[in-house]
C-alpha cells in the first residue's frame, strides 16, 4: 500500500528547507540594523498626525533597537543617481535586501541599515547608511521573507542614531539566534573557552592506548 502522506512530508520538508535552512545557511552579508522601537517612541499626535518632527536629531522622539552582526540576504546592485537641488548635487542610491522572519524582527519603513561594520573597520568607514523606504512580505504566513527597499540616508551618521537607542542586541552565528548584548558577550566567551579546552584535550589524547594522558 502506497504511503500517500509522503507527499505532505515532502511539502513540509520543502517549506522547512526554504524558510528555515536558507534563512540561516545561505550566503549572508553582515549589517548593523536599527529597528524602530514603536513601544518607546514618542509620536506627536496633535500637529503632525502621529508623525515625527525629524527622524534623527535632538528634536526627535523616535527610538531604535540596534542589532549587531545581523545577516541579510540577496542584496541587489546599488543603483546610483544624482539629483540637483539648491545645495548642489546630491548622490542618491538604492538597493534591495531580504530579511527572514526567523529573526523575529518586524521591519518598518524608516529603519536604518549600516552595510559596513564600523567597529570592524574604524579607520576606513567611508560608506553611507541606508534607510528602509519600502517593504514586501513574501507570503502571508508565520514564516516569511521581508524584501526591503533601502535608499541612502543623506547626511546622517550612526553616531546620531546611537543616541536614540532603547537596547542593543547581537546575532550569534554559533546558535543562529539573537541575544542581548550582555548575553551574547557571555556566550561568546563560553564558546571561546570550550574551543581552548577541546584543543587541550585533543593534545592529551594518546591514540595507542586510547587514554587521555594528564
N, CA and C atoms as an extended XYZ file, in Angstrom:
642
Properties=species:S:1:pos:R:3:atomname:S:1:resname:S:1:resid:I:1 pbc="F F F"
N         0.853       -1.200        0.000 N   UNK     1
C         0.000        0.000        0.000 CA  UNK     1
C         0.882        1.240        0.000 C   UNK     1
N         0.615        2.160       -0.905 N   UNK     2
C         1.442        3.364       -1.019 CA  UNK     2
C         1.152        4.334        0.120 C   UNK     2
N         2.208        4.920        0.637 N   UNK     3
C         2.064        5.881        1.732 CA  UNK     3
C         1.845        7.267        1.133 C   UNK     3
N         0.583        7.657        1.033 N   UNK     4
C         0.277        8.930        0.404 CA  UNK     4
C         0.729       10.118        1.244 C   UNK     4
N         0.891        9.903        2.562 N   UNK     5
C         1.316       11.031        3.383 CA  UNK     5
C         2.722       11.483        3.078 C   UNK     5
N         3.477       10.712        2.313 N   UNK     6
C         4.819       11.147        1.913 CA  UNK     6
C         4.759       12.458        1.135 C   UNK     6
N         3.671       12.640        0.395 N   UNK     7
C         3.530       13.894       -0.339 CA  UNK     7
C         3.539       15.063        0.633 C   UNK     7
N         2.834       14.937        1.719 N   UNK     8
C         2.776       16.013        2.691 CA  UNK     8
C         4.096       16.145        3.441 C   UNK     8
N         4.774       15.044        3.660 N   UNK     9
C         6.106       15.151        4.243 CA  UNK     9
C         7.011       15.966        3.336 C   UNK     9
N         6.923       15.713        2.050 N   UNK    10
C         7.766       16.444        1.113 CA  UNK    10
C         7.465       17.934        1.157 C   UNK    10
N         6.179       18.283        1.218 N   UNK    11
C         5.815       19.691        1.247 CA  UNK    11
C         6.371       20.369        2.488 C   UNK    11
N         6.228       19.717        3.632 N   UNK    12
C         6.727       20.315        4.871 CA  UNK    12
C         8.257       20.371        4.882 C   UNK    12
N         8.901       19.353        4.327 N   UNK    13
C        10.363       19.373        4.232 CA  UNK    13
C        10.821       20.515        3.341 C   UNK    13
N        10.102       20.731        2.256 N   UNK    14
C        10.462       21.813        1.335 CA  UNK    14
C        10.277       23.172        2.010 C   UNK    14
N         9.168       23.324        2.730 N   UNK    15
C         8.933       24.576        3.442 CA  UNK    15
C        10.002       24.814        4.499 C   UNK    15
N        10.375       23.766        5.208 N   UNK    16
C        11.409       23.895        6.222 CA  UNK    16
C        12.747       24.263        5.591 C   UNK    16
N        13.025       23.692        4.405 N   UNK    17
C        14.267       24.000        3.700 CA  UNK    17
C        14.322       25.470        3.309 C   UNK    17
N        13.225       25.963        2.768 N   UNK    18
C        13.199       27.333        2.272 CA  UNK    18
C        13.214       28.355        3.397 C   UNK    18
N        12.325       28.165        4.380 N   UNK    19
C        12.116       29.216        5.368 CA  UNK    19
C        12.961       29.084        6.620 C   UNK    19
N        13.579       27.934        6.823 N   UNK    20
C        14.439       27.787        7.994 CA  UNK    20
C        15.898       27.595        7.607 C   UNK    20
N        16.175       26.649        6.714 N   UNK    21
C        17.570       26.367        6.367 CA  UNK    21
C        18.183       27.519        5.577 C   UNK    21
N        17.484       27.973        4.536 N   UNK    22
C        18.037       29.049        3.715 CA  UNK    22
C        18.229       30.329        4.515 C   UNK    22
N        17.328       30.576        5.462 N   UNK    23
C        17.427       31.818        6.237 CA  UNK    23
C        18.607       31.801        7.200 C   UNK    23
N        19.218       30.633        7.393 N   UNK    24
C        20.347       30.536        8.314 CA  UNK    24
C        21.662       30.230        7.607 C   UNK    24
N        21.614       29.505        6.484 N   UNK    25
C        22.839       28.966        5.922 CA  UNK    25
C        23.147       29.447        4.504 C   UNK    25
N        22.299       30.249        3.897 N   UNK    26
C        22.644       30.780        2.581 CA  UNK    26
C        23.635       31.930        2.736 C   UNK    26
N        24.181       32.397        1.621 N   UNK    27
C        25.211       33.442        1.663 CA  UNK    27
C        24.618       34.726        2.250 C   UNK    27
N        25.231       35.218        3.304 N   UNK    28
C        24.697       36.372        4.021 CA  UNK    28
C        25.713       37.507        4.036 C   UNK    28
N        25.198       38.714        4.264 N   UNK    29
C        26.026       39.898        4.423 CA  UNK    29
C        25.703       40.497        5.778 C   UNK    29
N        26.722       40.676        6.609 N   UNK    30
C        26.503       41.161        7.976 CA  UNK    30
C        26.293       42.671        7.988 C   UNK    30
N        25.281       43.101        8.727 N   UNK    31
C        24.951       44.517        8.806 CA  UNK    31
C        24.708       44.919       10.265 C   UNK    31
N        24.665       46.221       10.479 N   UNK    32
C        24.139       46.779       11.724 CA  UNK    32
C        22.756       47.326       11.407 C   UNK    32
N        21.737       46.804       12.090 N   UNK    33
C        20.359       47.143       11.738 CA  UNK    33
C        19.696       47.871       12.907 C   UNK    33
N        19.112       49.023       12.591 N   UNK    34
C        18.384       49.821       13.587 CA  UNK    34
C        16.894       49.662       13.324 C   UNK    34
N        16.223       48.935       14.214 N   UNK    35
C        14.799       48.634       14.067 CA  UNK    35
C        13.968       49.577       14.937 C   UNK    35
N        12.937       50.164       14.362 N   UNK    36
C        12.094       51.113       15.080 CA  UNK    36
C        11.473       50.475       16.312 C   UNK    36
N        11.617       51.126       17.449 N   UNK    37
C        11.012       50.672       18.696 CA  UNK    37
C         9.712       51.447       18.891 C   UNK    37
N         8.600       50.861       18.439 N   UNK    38
C         7.319       51.567       18.481 CA  UNK    38
C         6.818       51.768       19.906 C   UNK    38
N         7.178       50.854       20.822 N   UNK    39
C         6.671       50.940       22.186 CA  UNK    39
C         7.237       52.146       22.928 C   UNK    39
N         8.484       52.495       22.659 N   UNK    40
C         9.139       53.583       23.402 CA  UNK    40
C         9.287       54.864       22.597 C   UNK    40
N         8.867       54.858       21.338 N   UNK    41
C         8.932       56.061       20.521 CA  UNK    41
C         7.832       57.038       20.933 C   UNK    41
N         8.185       58.306       20.972 N   UNK    42
C         7.234       59.365       21.304 CA  UNK    42
C         6.782       60.026       20.005 C   UNK    42
N         5.483       59.883       19.698 N   UNK    43
C         4.934       60.461       18.478 CA  UNK    43
C         4.165       61.739       18.800 C   UNK    43
N         4.205       62.692       17.879 N   UNK    44
C         3.408       63.901       18.021 CA  UNK    44
C         2.036       63.626       17.409 C   UNK    44
N         1.006       63.490       18.226 N   UNK    45
C        -0.330       63.145       17.723 CA  UNK    45
C        -1.270       64.345       17.693 C   UNK    45
N        -0.702       65.551       17.711 N   UNK    46
C        -1.541       66.741       17.686 CA  UNK    46
C        -1.359       67.503       16.377 C   UNK    46
N        -0.137       67.962       16.126 N   UNK    47
C         0.117       68.805       14.960 CA  UNK    47
C         0.613       68.027       13.743 C   UNK    47
N         1.206       66.867       13.961 N   UNK    48
C         1.854       66.164       12.864 CA  UNK    48
C         1.174       64.853       12.513 C   UNK    48
N        -0.046       64.626       12.987 N   UNK    49
C        -0.821       63.432       12.639 CA  UNK    49
C        -0.023       62.161       12.891 C   UNK    49
N         0.422       61.997       14.139 N   UNK    50
C         1.171       60.802       14.564 CA  UNK    50
C         2.518       60.670       13.867 C   UNK    50
N         3.064       61.734       13.363 N   UNK    51
C         4.370       61.691       12.729 CA  UNK    51
C         5.449       62.170       13.662 C   UNK    51
N         6.652       62.281       13.139 N   UNK    52
C         7.796       62.761       13.916 CA  UNK    52
C         8.347       64.012       13.251 C   UNK    52
N         8.756       64.972       14.087 N   UNK    53
C         9.283       66.215       13.530 CA  UNK    53
C        10.541       65.950       12.705 C   UNK    53
N        11.417       65.131       13.215 N   UNK    54
C        12.578       64.675       12.459 CA  UNK    54
C        12.938       63.271       12.918 C   UNK    54
N        13.546       62.515       12.030 N   UNK    55
C        13.801       61.105       12.319 CA  UNK    55
C        15.064       60.928       13.158 C   UNK    55
N        16.076       61.723       12.909 N   UNK    56
C        17.329       61.636       13.653 CA  UNK    56
C        17.735       63.036       14.071 C   UNK    56
N        18.066       63.212       15.358 N   UNK    57
C        18.497       64.522       15.819 CA  UNK    57
C        17.968       64.834       17.208 C   UNK    57
N        18.202       66.051       17.656 N   UNK    58
C        17.834       66.447       19.012 CA  UNK    58
C        16.328       66.602       19.187 C   UNK    58
N        15.593       66.855       18.122 N   UNK    59
C        14.163       67.140       18.236 CA  UNK    59
C        13.287       65.918       18.029 C   UNK    59
N        13.873       64.754       17.846 N   UNK    60
C        13.080       63.564       17.568 CA  UNK    60
C        12.775       62.779       18.841 C   UNK    60
N        11.634       62.073       18.816 N   UNK    61
C        11.297       61.178       19.909 CA  UNK    61
C        11.380       59.719       19.498 C   UNK    61
N        11.905       59.466       18.297 N   UNK    62
C        11.980       58.107       17.776 CA  UNK    62
C        13.088       57.328       18.481 C   UNK    62
N        12.798       56.082       18.845 N   UNK    63
C        13.751       55.182       19.469 CA  UNK    63
C        13.973       53.959       18.585 C   UNK    63
N        15.179       53.407       18.668 N   UNK    64
C        15.549       52.239       17.875 CA  UNK    64
C        16.105       51.137       18.775 C   UNK    64
N        15.950       49.895       18.313 N   UNK    65
C        16.708       48.762       18.840 CA  UNK    65
C        17.808       48.437       17.851 C   UNK    65
N        19.021       48.327       18.343 N   UNK    66
C        20.183       48.115       17.483 CA  UNK    66
C        20.562       46.637       17.476 C   UNK    66
N        20.739       46.085       16.263 N   UNK    67
C        21.109       44.679       16.100 CA  UNK    67
C        22.472       44.610       15.415 C   UNK    67
N        23.443       44.056       16.125 N   UNK    68
C        24.794       43.927       15.592 CA  UNK    68
C        24.950       42.590       14.869 C   UNK    68
N        25.751       42.600       13.803 N   UNK    69
C        26.090       41.386       13.041 CA  UNK    69
C        24.840       40.678       12.519 C   UNK    69
N        23.834       41.438       12.123 N   UNK    70
C        22.598       40.841       11.615 CA  UNK    70
C        22.764       40.477       10.138 C   UNK    70
N        22.617       39.198        9.786 N   UNK    71
C        22.786       38.805        8.375 CA  UNK    71
C        21.562       39.198        7.548 C   UNK    71
N        21.815       39.738        6.364 N   UNK    72
C        20.770       39.971        5.370 CA  UNK    72
C        21.175       39.235        4.101 C   UNK    72
N        20.206       39.018        3.218 N   UNK    73
C        20.434       38.146        2.077 CA  UNK    73
C        19.999       38.822        0.776 C   UNK    73
N        20.556       38.305       -0.317 N   UNK    74
C        20.136       38.686       -1.669 CA  UNK    74
C        20.170       40.193       -1.887 C   UNK    74
N        21.289       40.829       -1.520 N   UNK    75
C        21.436       42.268       -1.738 CA  UNK    75
C        21.619       42.519       -3.232 C   UNK    75
N        20.821       43.421       -3.779 N   UNK    76
C        20.915       43.745       -5.196 CA  UNK    76
C        21.969       44.830       -5.417 C   UNK    76
N        22.287       45.050       -6.656 N   UNK    77
C        23.282       46.068       -7.010 CA  UNK    77
C        22.743       47.453       -6.684 C   UNK    77
N        23.604       48.287       -6.107 N   UNK    78
C        23.200       49.644       -5.754 CA  UNK    78
C        23.159       50.499       -7.013 C   UNK    78
N        21.988       51.061       -7.303 N   UNK    79
C        21.847       51.971       -8.437 CA  UNK    79
C        22.047       53.395       -7.944 C   UNK    79
N        22.842       54.151       -8.668 N   UNK    80
C        23.231       55.493       -8.237 CA  UNK    80
C        22.709       56.530       -9.213 C   UNK    80
N        22.184       57.604       -8.674 N   UNK    81
C        21.725       58.731       -9.486 CA  UNK    81
C        22.042       60.017       -8.742 C   UNK    81
N        22.179       61.111       -9.509 N   UNK    82
C        22.469       62.408       -8.904 CA  UNK    82
C        21.271       63.328       -9.100 C   UNK    82
N        20.890       64.005       -8.023 N   UNK    83
C        19.736       64.902       -8.053 CA  UNK    83
C        20.204       66.306       -7.710 C   UNK    83
N        19.867       67.259       -8.585 N   UNK    84
C        20.268       68.638       -8.360 CA  UNK    84
C        19.292       69.368       -7.455 C   UNK    84
N        19.803       70.155       -6.534 N   UNK    85
C        18.955       70.936       -5.633 CA  UNK    85
C        19.638       72.268       -5.346 C   UNK    85
N        19.040       73.038       -4.437 N   UNK    86
C        19.594       74.357       -4.128 CA  UNK    86
C        20.964       74.260       -3.468 C   UNK    86
N        21.222       73.119       -2.792 N   UNK    87
C        22.508       72.974       -2.107 CA  UNK    87
C        23.551       72.302       -2.993 C   UNK    87
N        23.169       71.958       -4.220 N   UNK    88
C        24.112       71.311       -5.135 CA  UNK    88
C        23.631       69.935       -5.544 C   UNK    88
N        24.552       69.120       -6.040 N   UNK    89
C        24.210       67.768       -6.460 CA  UNK    89
C        24.202       66.822       -5.262 C   UNK    89
N        23.166       66.005       -5.196 N   UNK    90
C        23.035       65.006       -4.144 CA  UNK    90
C        23.117       63.626       -4.762 C   UNK    90
N        23.963       62.790       -4.202 N   UNK    91
C        24.123       61.417       -4.695 CA  UNK    91
C        23.055       60.537       -4.071 C   UNK    91
N        22.201       59.987       -4.915 N   UNK    92
C        21.150       59.098       -4.444 CA  UNK    92
C        21.448       57.675       -4.883 C   UNK    92
N        21.216       56.736       -3.992 N   UNK    93
C        21.437       55.334       -4.329 CA  UNK    93
C        20.434       54.462       -3.608 C   UNK    93
N        20.029       53.376       -4.238 N   UNK    94
C        19.084       52.467       -3.586 CA  UNK    94
C        19.378       51.043       -4.014 C   UNK    94
N        18.956       50.103       -3.183 N   UNK    95
C        19.093       48.690       -3.490 CA  UNK    95
C        18.025       47.938       -2.705 C   UNK    95
N        18.036       46.628       -2.806 N   UNK    96
C        17.073       45.792       -2.100 CA  UNK    96
C        17.809       44.700       -1.343 C   UNK    96
N        17.226       44.256       -0.246 N   UNK    97
C        17.790       43.174        0.553 CA  UNK    97
C        16.650       42.389        1.190 C   UNK    97
N        16.964       41.215        1.727 N   UNK    98
C        15.950       40.314        2.273 CA  UNK    98
C        16.293       39.952        3.715 C   UNK    98
N        15.282       40.004        4.593 N   UNK    99
C        15.414       39.598        5.993 CA  UNK    99
C        14.367       38.519        6.269 C   UNK    99
N        14.754       37.383        6.818 N   UNK   100
C        13.772       36.326        7.126 CA  UNK   100
C        13.047       36.604        8.434 C   UNK   100
N        11.825       36.090        8.545 N   UNK   101
C        11.046       36.285        9.765 CA  UNK   101
C        11.557       35.439       10.917 C   UNK   101
N        12.484       34.505       10.632 N   UNK   102
C        13.029       33.667       11.703 CA  UNK   102
C        13.824       34.481       12.721 C   UNK   102
N        14.177       35.722       12.391 N   UNK   103
C        14.858       36.589       13.357 CA  UNK   103
C        13.893       37.152       14.394 C   UNK   103
N        12.587       37.038       14.130 N   UNK   104
C        11.566       37.642       14.994 CA  UNK   104
C        11.716       39.158       15.063 C   UNK   104
N        12.101       39.743       13.934 N   UNK   105
C        12.199       41.195       13.796 CA  UNK   105
C        11.190       41.634       12.743 C   UNK   105
N        10.328       42.567       13.088 N   UNK   106
C         9.381       43.115       12.131 CA  UNK   106
C         9.945       44.427       11.595 C   UNK   106
N        10.395       44.433       10.343 N   UNK   107
C        10.983       45.665        9.797 CA  UNK   107
C         9.911       46.714        9.505 C   UNK   107
N        10.301       47.987        9.619 N   UNK   108
C         9.404       49.099        9.352 CA  UNK   108
C        10.067       50.049        8.367 C   UNK   108
N         9.238       50.789        7.663 N   UNK   109
C         9.775       51.887        6.874 CA  UNK   109
C        10.358       52.920        7.840 C   UNK   109
N        11.556       53.351        7.567 N   UNK   110
C        12.257       54.255        8.475 CA  UNK   110
C        13.351       53.569        9.263 C   UNK   110
N        13.416       52.224        9.224 N   UNK   111
C        14.551       51.525        9.830 CA  UNK   111
C        15.835       51.934        9.119 C   UNK   111
N        16.940       51.830        9.830 N   UNK   112
C        18.233       52.258        9.277 CA  UNK   112
C        19.177       51.066        9.221 C   UNK   112
N        19.894       50.944        8.105 N   UNK   113
C        20.805       49.827        7.884 CA  UNK   113
C        22.194       50.375        7.605 C   UNK   113
N        23.171       49.855        8.328 N   UNK   114
C        24.575       50.189        8.085 CA  UNK   114
C        25.226       48.961        7.471 C   UNK   114
N        25.578       49.043        6.187 N   UNK   115
C        26.134       47.883        5.489 CA  UNK   115
C        27.525       47.527        6.000 C   UNK   115
N        28.359       48.532        6.197 N   UNK   116
C        29.715       48.286        6.669 CA  UNK   116
C        29.738       48.301        8.185 C   UNK   116
N        30.450       47.353        8.778 N   UNK   117
C        30.558       47.304       10.229 CA  UNK   117
C        31.624       48.297       10.692 C   UNK   117
N        31.196       49.428       11.226 N   UNK   118
C        32.147       50.480       11.570 CA  UNK   118
C        33.112       50.061       12.665 C   UNK   118
N        32.696       49.117       13.546 N   UNK   119
C        33.598       48.685       14.610 CA  UNK   119
C        34.617       47.666       14.105 C   UNK   119
N        34.413       47.133       12.893 N   UNK   120
C        35.408       46.235       12.298 CA  UNK   120
C        36.402       46.999       11.434 C   UNK   120
N        35.976       48.122       10.878 N   UNK   121
C        36.859       48.937       10.037 CA  UNK   121
C        36.775       50.395       10.484 C   UNK   121
N        37.242       50.698       11.680 N   UNK   122
C        37.084       52.064       12.210 CA  UNK   122
C        37.910       53.106       11.474 C   UNK   122
N        38.960       52.695       10.772 N   UNK   123
C        39.823       53.660       10.093 CA  UNK   123
C        39.438       53.864        8.641 C   UNK   123
N        38.490       53.087        8.128 N   UNK   124
C        38.128       53.200        6.720 CA  UNK   124
C        36.615       53.096        6.545 C   UNK   124
N        35.873       53.727        7.424 N   UNK   125
C        34.417       53.678        7.368 CA  UNK   125
C        33.916       54.887        6.580 C   UNK   125
N        33.912       54.755        5.266 N   UNK   126
C        33.522       55.868        4.395 CA  UNK   126
C        32.209       55.570        3.673 C   UNK   126
N        31.512       54.542        4.112 N   UNK   127
C        30.321       54.113        3.393 CA  UNK   127
C        29.059       54.656        4.054 C   UNK   127
N        28.013       54.906        3.268 N   UNK   128
C        26.810       55.552        3.810 CA  UNK   128
C        25.924       54.591        4.568 C   UNK   128
N        24.981       55.171        5.290 N   UNK   129
C        23.907       54.400        5.898 CA  UNK   129
C        22.712       54.408        4.948 C   UNK   129
N        21.825       53.424        5.122 N   UNK   130
C        20.642       53.310        4.275 CA  UNK   130
C        19.391       53.325        5.151 C   UNK   130
N        18.306       53.843        4.588 N   UNK   131
C        17.020       53.857        5.272 CA  UNK   131
C        16.020       53.004        4.498 C   UNK   131
N        15.222       52.244        5.229 N   UNK   132
C        14.188       51.422        4.598 CA  UNK   132
C        13.054       52.327        4.130 C   UNK   132
N        12.737       52.250        2.826 N   UNK   133
C        11.671       53.074        2.251 CA  UNK   133
C        10.508       52.242        1.725 C   UNK   133
N        10.637       50.919        1.727 N   UNK   134
C         9.562       50.058        1.248 CA  UNK   134
C         9.740       48.642        1.763 C   UNK   134
N         8.630       47.917        1.899 N   UNK   135
C         8.679       46.554        2.431 CA  UNK   135
C         7.647       45.694        1.734 C   UNK   135
N         8.064       44.464        1.363 N   UNK   136
C         7.152       43.482        0.805 CA  UNK   136
C         7.336       42.168        1.558 C   UNK   136
N         6.225       41.500        1.879 N   UNK   137
C         6.277       40.193        2.525 CA  UNK   137
C         6.065       39.114        1.478 C   UNK   137
N         6.858       38.033        1.566 N   UNK   138
C         6.798       37.000        0.534 CA  UNK   138
C         5.469       36.268        0.548 C   UNK   138
N         5.016       35.848        1.727 N   UNK   139
C         3.740       35.141        1.848 CA  UNK   139
C         3.063       35.571        3.141 C   UNK   139
N         1.763       35.363        3.211 N   UNK   140
C         1.005       35.757        4.397 CA  UNK   140
C         0.901       34.580        5.355 C   UNK   140
N         2.038       34.172        5.913 N   UNK   141
C         2.091       33.085        6.880 CA  UNK   141
C         2.998       33.494        8.022 C   UNK   141
N         3.157       32.601        9.009 N   UNK   142
C         4.034       32.929       10.131 CA  UNK   142
C         5.497       32.868        9.724 C   UNK   142
N         5.833       32.069        8.700 N   UNK   143
C         7.191       32.010        8.165 CA  UNK   143
C         7.225       32.746        6.835 C   UNK   143
N         8.063       33.753        6.759 N   UNK   144
C         8.092       34.567        5.541 CA  UNK   144
C         9.432       35.247        5.389 C   UNK   144
N         9.631       35.867        4.231 N   UNK   145
C        10.783       36.707        3.981 CA  UNK   145
C        10.300       38.131        3.720 C   UNK   145
N        11.023       39.102        4.277 N   UNK   146
C        10.711       40.505        4.026 CA  UNK   146
C        11.720       41.072        3.033 C   UNK   146
N        11.214       41.523        1.906 N   UNK   147
C        12.055       42.163        0.906 CA  UNK   147
C        11.999       43.663        1.138 C   UNK   147
N        13.148       44.251        1.461 N   UNK   148
C        13.202       45.661        1.827 CA  UNK   148
C        13.866       46.483        0.734 C   UNK   148
N        13.279       47.614        0.437 N   UNK   149
C        13.908       48.586       -0.449 CA  UNK   149
C        14.563       49.645        0.423 C   UNK   149
N        15.838       49.879        0.213 N   UNK   150
C        16.572       50.839        1.043 CA  UNK   150
C        17.204       51.899        0.147 C   UNK   150
N        17.286       53.104        0.676 N   UNK   151
C        17.908       54.220       -0.025 CA  UNK   151
C        18.947       54.869        0.874 C   UNK   151
N        19.930       55.506        0.259 N   UNK   152
C        20.986       56.170        1.034 CA  UNK   152
C        20.369       57.229        1.936 C   UNK   152
N        20.754       57.176        3.197 N   UNK   153
C        20.257       58.117        4.203 CA  UNK   153
C        21.191       59.313        4.211 C   UNK   153
N        20.756       60.416        3.640 N   UNK   154
C        21.641       61.542        3.395 CA  UNK   154
C        22.095       62.235        4.682 C   UNK   154
N        23.397       62.501        4.739 N   UNK   155
C        23.995       63.393        5.746 CA  UNK   155
C        23.740       62.959        7.182 C   UNK   155
N        23.591       61.658        7.419 N   UNK   156
C        23.408       61.174        8.772 CA  UNK   156
C        24.462       60.123        9.070 C   UNK   156
N        24.911       60.065       10.310 N   UNK   157
C        25.891       59.080       10.737 CA  UNK   157
C        25.295       58.223       11.842 C   UNK   157
N        25.920       57.105       12.099 N   UNK   158
C        25.420       56.237       13.162 CA  UNK   158
C        25.650       56.846       14.541 C   UNK   158
N        26.523       57.824       14.657 N   UNK   159
C        26.744       58.470       15.956 CA  UNK   159
C        25.466       59.151       16.436 C   UNK   159
N        24.722       59.764       15.518 N   UNK   160
C        23.474       60.414       15.894 CA  UNK   160
C        22.396       59.388       16.232 C   UNK   160
N        22.330       58.313       15.442 N   UNK   161
C        21.317       57.287       15.674 CA  UNK   161
C        21.581       56.553       16.990 C   UNK   161
N        22.855       56.361       17.335 N   UNK   162
C        23.201       55.644       18.564 CA  UNK   162
C        22.750       56.375       19.823 C   UNK   162
N        22.421       57.645       19.717 N   UNK   163
C        21.909       58.389       20.868 CA  UNK   163
C        20.419       58.147       21.096 C   UNK   163
N        19.780       57.389       20.196 N   UNK   164
C        18.335       57.147       20.279 CA  UNK   164
C        18.024       55.672       20.522 C   UNK   164
N        18.938       54.948       21.143 N   UNK   165
C        18.767       53.510       21.311 CA  UNK   165
C        18.009       53.178       22.589 C   UNK   165
N        17.148       52.165       22.469 N   UNK   166
C        16.494       51.575       23.634 CA  UNK   166
C        17.302       50.405       24.160 C   UNK   166
N        17.780       49.546       23.261 N   UNK   167
C        18.547       48.376       23.655 CA  UNK   167
C        19.433       47.942       22.490 C   UNK   167
N        20.430       47.117       22.798 N   UNK   168
C        21.365       46.601       21.795 CA  UNK   168
C        21.324       45.081       21.842 C   UNK   168
N        21.218       44.455       20.662 N   UNK   169
C        21.173       43.005       20.537 CA  UNK   169
C        22.267       42.545       19.578 C   UNK   169
N        22.596       41.264       19.650 N   UNK   170
C        23.649       40.695       18.803 CA  UNK   170
C        23.140       39.390       18.198 C   UNK   170
N        23.347       39.219       16.903 N   UNK   171
C        23.063       37.939       16.254 CA  UNK   171
C        24.286       37.049       16.424 C   UNK   171
N        24.110       35.923       17.124 N   UNK   172
C        25.212       34.991       17.384 CA  UNK   172
C        25.176       33.890       16.333 C   UNK   172
N        26.187       33.853       15.508 N   UNK   173
C        26.193       32.907       14.391 CA  UNK   173
C        26.276       31.467       14.870 C   UNK   173
N        26.832       31.239       16.049 N   UNK   174
C        27.003       29.877       16.556 CA  UNK   174
C        25.656       29.190       16.777 C   UNK   174
N        24.675       29.938       17.263 N   UNK   175
C        23.345       29.389       17.517 CA  UNK   175
C        22.306       29.868       16.519 C   UNK   175
N        22.662       30.839       15.662 N   UNK   176
C        21.732       31.430       14.694 CA  UNK   176
C        20.551       32.102       15.387 C   UNK   176
N        20.793       32.702       16.555 N   UNK   177
C        19.735       33.372       17.294 CA  UNK   177
C        20.216       34.745       17.756 C   UNK   177
N        19.251       35.561       18.177 N   UNK   178
C        19.547       36.914       18.624 CA  UNK   178
C        19.486       36.970       20.150 C   UNK   178
N        20.499       37.611       20.756 N   UNK   179
C        20.580       37.738       22.205 CA  UNK   179
C        20.833       39.195       22.569 C   UNK   179
N        20.599       39.516       23.827 N   UNK   180
C        21.004       40.827       24.314 CA  UNK   180
C        22.530       40.926       24.256 C   UNK   180
N        23.015       42.130       24.311 N   UNK   181
C        24.465       42.333       24.194 CA  UNK   181
C        25.222       41.609       25.296 C   UNK   181
N        24.726       41.691       26.533 N   UNK   182
C        25.409       41.038       27.661 CA  UNK   182
C        25.387       39.514       27.518 C   UNK   182
N        24.228       38.960       27.134 N   UNK   183
C        24.139       37.512       26.967 CA  UNK   183
C        25.027       37.030       25.820 C   UNK   183
N        25.064       37.783       24.730 N   UNK   184
C        25.904       37.403       23.593 CA  UNK   184
C        27.382       37.440       23.966 C   UNK   184
N        27.772       38.430       24.767 N   UNK   185
C        29.160       38.506       25.224 CA  UNK   185
C        29.519       37.298       26.086 C   UNK   185
N        28.609       36.921       27.000 N   UNK   186
C        28.842       35.769       27.861 CA  UNK   186
C        28.944       34.483       27.044 C   UNK   186
N        28.028       34.276       26.099 N   UNK   187
C        28.030       33.064       25.288 CA  UNK   187
C        29.263       32.986       24.403 C   UNK   187
N        29.717       34.119       23.889 N   UNK   188
C        30.921       34.138       23.060 CA  UNK   188
C        32.142       33.722       23.874 C   UNK   188
N        32.217       34.201       25.112 N   UNK   189
C        33.321       33.798       25.988 CA  UNK   189
C        33.261       32.299       26.281 C   UNK   189
N        32.063       31.760       26.474 N   UNK   190
C        31.917       30.333       26.732 CA  UNK   190
C        32.358       29.499       25.534 C   UNK   190
N        31.981       29.940       24.331 N   UNK   191
C        32.392       29.227       23.121 CA  UNK   191
C        33.908       29.249       22.974 C   UNK   191
N        34.510       30.402       23.281 N   UNK   192
C        35.969       30.526       23.180 CA  UNK   192
C        36.666       29.606       24.187 C   UNK   192
N        36.155       29.574       25.418 N   UNK   193
C        36.756       28.703       26.429 CA  UNK   193
C        36.595       27.233       26.063 C   UNK   193
N        35.440       26.868       25.503 N   UNK   194
C        35.225       25.478       25.098 CA  UNK   194
C        36.153       25.059       23.967 C   UNK   194
N        36.437       25.970       23.055 N   UNK   195
C        37.356       25.654       21.960 CA  UNK   195
C        38.776       25.438       22.473 C   UNK   195
N        39.185       26.240       23.457 N   UNK   196
C        40.517       26.069       24.055 CA  UNK   196
C        40.601       24.741       24.785 C   UNK   196
N        39.543       24.417       25.556 N   UNK   197
C        39.511       23.150       26.286 CA  UNK   197
C        39.534       21.961       25.332 C   UNK   197
N        38.815       22.066       24.214 N   UNK   198
C        38.792       20.977       23.233 CA  UNK   198
C        40.172       20.750       22.632 C   UNK   198
N        40.884       21.835       22.324 N   UNK   199
C        42.230       21.711       21.757 CA  UNK   199
C        43.193       21.076       22.759 C   UNK   199
N        43.073       21.456       24.021 N   UNK   200
C        43.973       20.900       25.044 CA  UNK   200
C        43.695       19.417       25.264 C   UNK   200
N        42.417       19.021       25.282 N   UNK   201
C        42.083       17.607       25.440 CA  UNK   201
C        42.556       16.786       24.245 C   UNK   201
N        42.495       17.364       23.065 N   UNK   202
C        42.953       16.649       21.870 CA  UNK   202
C        44.454       16.370       21.959 C   UNK   202
N        45.207       17.333       22.471 N   UNK   203
C        46.660       17.145       22.587 CA  UNK   203
C        47.022       16.138       23.675 C   UNK   203
N        46.131       15.935       24.647 N   UNK   204
C        46.407       14.979       25.721 CA  UNK   204
C        46.000       13.548       25.369 C   UNK   204
N        45.288       13.372       24.246 N   UNK   205
C        44.807       12.043       23.881 CA  UNK   205
C        45.919       11.212       23.253 C   UNK   205
N        46.071        9.967       23.747 N   UNK   206
C        47.067        9.029       23.215 CA  UNK   206
C        46.335        7.999       22.354 C   UNK   206
N        46.589        8.013       21.037 N   UNK   207
C        45.899        7.125       20.116 CA  UNK   207
C        46.232        5.657       20.347 C   UNK   207
N        47.450        5.357       20.817 N   UNK   208
C        47.858        3.969       21.021 CA  UNK   208
C        47.120        3.310       22.188 C   UNK   208
N        47.005        4.032       23.285 N   UNK   209
C        46.346        3.463       24.465 CA  UNK   209
C        44.852        3.796       24.530 C   UNK   209
N        44.445        4.831       23.781 N   UNK   210
C        43.053        5.275       23.841 CA  UNK   210
C        42.737        5.987       25.134 C   UNK   210
N        43.793        6.502       25.808 N   UNK   211
C        43.585        7.199       27.079 CA  UNK   211
C        44.025        8.643       26.960 C   UNK   211
N        43.535        9.450       27.861 N   UNK   212
C        43.997       10.825       27.967 CA  UNK   212
C        45.120       10.878       28.998 C   UNK   212
N        46.316       11.245       28.559 N   UNK   213
C        47.484       11.283       29.440 CA  UNK   213
C        47.582       12.663       30.066 C   UNK   213
N        47.135       12.741       31.318 N   UNK   214
C        47.137       14.027       32.026 CA  UNK   214
C        48.318       14.083       32.975 C   UNK   214
